[in-house]
């Protein structure tokens, strides 16, 4: 959604990113293996867990972070306007499902699938 709002190209689930000559080559995992796409910059790239090694916080650094001053900004301070970009047209519940039926044995099940549902 961010890429659409900013009118930028998008690459998702990146496991490897190479940037050169104003373009980004993004390798991503798909069901059949790896896929490499090339997109122009600036772009929105979302990453996969395998892109970087996570850093783990140590206790001394947690204690240092507690003492740091936290600056609070309002969106107007950063020149950002908060407004709705999406419009909800309609909200409705899905249709109710009809109750299923129980069959006494496999032969009846096969007969119903053949004659009534016509899937066999």
Order of alpha helices (4+ residues) and beta strands (2+ residues): alpha-beta-beta-beta-beta-alpha-alpha
